[in-house]
Amino acid sequence: MSILLNNDSRIAIQGITGREASMVTRHTLAYGSSIMAGVRPGKGGQTVEGVPVYDTLATACQEHGINTTIIYVPPAAVYDAVAEAVHNGIRLINIPTENVPQHDTIKLMALARSAGARIVGPNSLGIISPHHRAKLGAIGGDNPDKCFVPGPVGLISRSGGMTAEVAWTVKQAGYGVSTAVSIGGDALIGSSPRDLMELFQADDETKLVVYFGEPGTTFEEDLADYVSADKELKPLLCMVGGRFTEQMPEGTVFGHAASLISANAGRPSVKMRRLKEAGAMVAVTLDEMAAHVQAVLD
């Protein structure tokens, strides 16, 4: 009924005393998620929204059996926070922080891979599984139920804001999501669309996967290769935003750091064509997306 998050997720928030982390703590607890501990060196013994704060993640893990963490620390501190999580046996790590140095991202991805840990992010809005009332990060804000209701649609999005917009479209079509994952808009991220498509294949309750992509990277092309190689996969519905960028003058800066177009590489039109040729459904508008969802699930 979900991927990544469930009722067994025991969550720590690294950097819990910061303004955004404190707000997310309040919203996440109100949703029903199990935030067991927070970490902030020098703040041990305090509480945030009733959650105990520890000086080290090691102590939090010893006291509460943490298996999931979300990292709210400045970009330069992200690698050390991930290393602390990996070394303490945590296997799901969500990173909302953006502008993480790419060299650090490469190192933390390699470190996590060697330990069998999964990273979602950097620059991720979070993860939510409505079936289990479990969420990580700011996804859904203070009213997740407005967009995210339980259902059979797995949702993957490179855009944080469009994660909620697509979930709302699915809801308007009469359905809900099993798990929604904001993977992050950076060029280097821990979990790609292809990675998550594989996870959704193993979830019996997910009947359709919806993906929202953006300009730049080869994520969509890699996903197309995966889909074309296995015709027994669950239906995949894709929308790639940013087609207007193909008409912009060369050198124009737009969107996420990964939104780079060079010749045909990174173009939304090329991505959509590749996905359609691979056998995925492609929507140009949200109205088309809703119609596809209904056609598949009705």
C-alpha positions in Angstrom: 0.0 0.0 0.0 3.0 2.3 -0.1 6.7 2.5 -0.8 9.4 3.9 1.5 7.1 5.1 4.3 4.7 3.1 6.5 3.5 2.6 10.1 6.9 1.2 11.0 8.7 4.4 10.1 10.5 5.8 13.2 11.6 9.3 12.2 14.3 11.6 13.4 14.7 15.2 12.2 18.3 16.4 12.1 18.4 20.1 12.6 15.0 20.1 14.3 15.3 23.4 16.1 15.5 25.5 12.9 12.5 27.5 11.8 11.5 25.3 8.9 12.2 22.1 10.7 10.1 23.1 13.7 7.2 24.0 11.4 7.5 20.7 9.5 7.6 18.8 12.9 4.3 20.4 13.9 2.6 19.6 10.6 4.0 16.1 10.4 2.9 15.2 14.0 -0.6 16.6 13.2 -0.8 14.3 10.2 0.0 11.3 12.4 3.6 10.4 11.6 5.9 9.0 14.2 8.6 11.6 14.8 10.5 10.0 17.6 13.4 12.4 18.1 15.2 15.5 16.9 19.0 16.2 16.7 20.8 19.4 17.2 24.3 19.6 18.8 24.2 21.7 21.9 20.4 21.6 22.2 20.1 18.2 23.9 17.5 18.0 26.6 15.2 20.5 24.9 11.9 19.6 23.1 10.3 20.8 19.9 6.5 20.3 19.7 7.0 17.7 22.4 9.7 15.8 20.5 12.9 15.2 22.5 16.1 16.7 21.1 19.5 15.0 21.4 23.0 16.2 20.8 23.8 13.3 18.5 21.9 11.0 16.2 23.6 8.0 17.8 21.9 8.7 21.1 18.5 9.2 19.4 18.9 5.9 17.6 19.8 4.1 20.8 16.8 5.6 22.6 14.2 5.3 19.9 15.2 2.8 17.2 15.3 5.4 14.4 15.1 3.9 10.9 14.2 7.1 8.9 15.6 10.6 9.0 15.1 14.0 7.3 17.9 16.4 7.2 17.4 20.2 7.7 20.9 21.6 7.9 22.8 24.1 5.7 24.2 22.9 2.4 27.8 22.6 3.7 26.7 20.4 6.6 24.6 17.9 4.6 27.4 15.4 3.9 28.3 15.1 7.5 24.6 14.7 8.5 24.2 11.9 5.9 27.4 10.2 7.0 26.1 10.3 10.6 22.8 8.7 9.5 24.4 6.0 7.4 26.9 5.1 10.2 24.0 4.7 12.6 22.2 2.2 10.3 19.4 4.5 9.0 18.3 3.2 5.6 15.9 6.0 4.4 17.3 9.6 4.3 15.4 12.5 2.9 17.2 15.7 2.1 15.2 18.9 1.5 18.2 21.2 1.5 19.1 22.7 -1.9 22.4 24.0 -3.2 24.3 21.1 -1.7 27.8 21.2 -3.3 27.8 18.6 -6.1 31.1 17.1 -4.9 29.4 16.4 -1.5 26.3 15.0 -3.3 28.5 12.5 -5.2 30.2 11.5 -2.0 27.0 11.1 0.0 25.4 9.1 -2.8 28.4 6.7 -2.9 28.4 6.4 0.9 24.7 5.6 1.0 24.9 3.1 -1.8 27.8 1.2 -0.1 25.7 0.9 3.0 22.4 -0.1 1.3 20.7 3.2 2.3 18.3 5.1 0.1 18.5 8.9 -0.3 15.6 11.0 -1.6 16.8 14.4 -2.6 18.6 16.8 -2.3 16.1 19.6 -3.0 13.2 17.3 -2.2 9.9 18.6 -0.9 9.4 15.2 0.8 7.4 11.9 0.7 3.9 11.1 1.7 1.9 7.8 2.1 -1.7 8.7 2.8 -2.7 5.0 3.5 -0.4 5.1 6.5 -0.8 8.8 7.5 3.0 9.0 7.1 5.0 11.9 5.6 8.4 13.4 5.5 9.1 17.0 4.8 7.0 20.0 3.9 4.9 18.0 1.3 1.3 18.8 1.8 2.0 21.7 4.2 -0.4 22.0 7.1 -3.3 20.4 5.2 -2.1 17.3 3.3 -5.6 15.9 2.9 -6.5 18.7 0.5 -4.5 17.0 -2.2 -3.2 13.7 -0.9 -5.8 11.0 -0.4 -5.3 7.2 -0.3 -5.6 5.5 -3.7 -3.9 3.3 -6.3 -1.7 5.9 -8.0 2.1 6.1 -7.4 3.4 9.6 -7.9 6.9 10.7 -8.8 7.8 14.3 -9.4 10.9 16.3 -10.0 9.0 19.5 -9.0 8.1 20.0 -5.4 5.1 22.3 -6.2 3.8 20.1 -9.0 3.8 17.1 -6.6 0.8 18.6 -4.9 -0.7 19.8 -8.2 -0.6 16.4 -9.8 -2.0 14.7 -6.6 -4.9 17.2 -6.8 -5.4 16.3 -10.4 -5.6 12.6 -9.5 -8.0 13.4 -6.7 -10.2 15.4 -9.1 -10.2 12.4 -11.4 -11.7 10.4 -8.5 -8.7 8.6 -7.2 -5.8 9.0 -4.7 -2.1 8.2 -4.3 -0.4 5.2 -2.7 2.9 7.2 -2.2 4.0 10.5 -3.6 7.7 11.3 -3.8 9.3 14.6 -4.6 12.7 13.4 -5.9 14.3 16.9 -6.2 15.2 19.2 -9.0 18.9 18.9 -8.8 21.0 17.2 -11.5 22.4 14.8 -8.9 19.8 13.1 -6.7 19.8 9.9 -4.7 16.6 8.3 -6.2 15.8 8.7 -9.9 12.4 8.2 -11.5 13.6 4.8 -12.8 14.6 3.8 -9.2 11.2 4.6 -7.9 9.4 3.0 -10.8 11.0 -0.2 -9.8 9.8 0.2 -6.2 6.2 0.8 -7.3 6.3 -2.5 -9.3 6.6 -4.4 -6.0 3.7 -2.5 -4.4 0.5 -4.6 -5.0 -1.8 -1.6 -4.3 -0.2 0.7 -6.9 -2.1 0.2 -10.2 -0.8 3.2 -12.1 2.4 5.3 -11.9 2.2 9.0 -12.7 5.4 11.0 -13.4 6.0 14.7 -13.7 9.3 15.7 -15.3 11.2 18.8 -16.2 13.8 20.0 -18.7 17.4 18.9 -18.2 19.1 15.6 -17.2 18.6 12.2 -18.8 16.1 11.0 -16.1 13.2 10.7 -18.5 15.3 9.1 -21.2 16.5 6.5 -18.7 13.0 5.9 -17.6 11.9 5.4 -21.2 14.7 2.8 -21.7 13.5 0.9 -18.6 9.9 0.9 -19.7 10.7 -0.2 -23.3 12.7 -3.1 -22.0 9.8 -4.6 -19.9 6.3 -4.6 -21.4 4.9 -6.2 -18.3 5.3 -3.1 -16.2 2.4 -1.2 -14.6 1.0 1.6 -16.7 3.0 4.8 -16.7 1.6 8.2 -17.3 4.0 11.1 -17.9 3.9 14.8 -18.2 7.1 16.9 -18.8 6.7 20.6 -18.0 8.7 23.5 -19.4 8.1 23.1 -23.1 8.1 26.9 -23.4 11.8 26.8 -22.5 12.6 25.4 -25.9 11.6 28.8 -27.4 13.8 30.9 -25.0 17.1 32.5 -26.2 20.2 30.5 -25.5 21.7 31.3 -22.1 18.3 32.0 -20.5 18.3 31.0 -16.8 15.1 29.2 -15.6 13.8 26.7 -13.1 15.9 24.3 -11.1 19.7 24.0 -11.4 19.3 20.8 -13.4 17.1 22.5 -16.1 19.8 22.6 -18.7 19.1 22.3 -22.5 22.0 21.7 -24.9 21.1 20.9 -28.5 18.4 18.1 -28.2 19.6 17.0 -24.7 17.2 18.0 -22.0 14.4 19.1 -24.2 10.9 18.4 -22.9 9.6 17.6 -26.4 12.3 15.0 -26.9 11.7 13.5 -23.5 8.0 13.2 -24.1 8.6 11.6 -27.5 11.0 9.1 -26.1 8.5 8.2 -23.3 5.7 7.8 -25.7 7.7 5.6 -28.1 8.7 3.4 -25.1 5.0 2.7 -24.4 4.2 5.3 -21.7 1.1 7.5 -21.9 1.9 11.2 -22.3 -0.2 14.1 -21.2 0.3 17.7 -22.3 -2.1 19.2 -19.8 -3.4 18.4 -16.4 -6.9 17.9 -17.9 -5.4 15.2 -20.3 -3.7 13.7 -17.3 -7.0 13.3 -15.4 -8.6 11.8 -18.5 -5.8 9.2 -18.8 -6.1 8.3 -15.0 -9.8 7.7 -15.4 -9.3 5.7 -18.6 -6.8 3.4 -17.0 -8.4 2.9 -13.5 -12.1 3.0 -14.4 
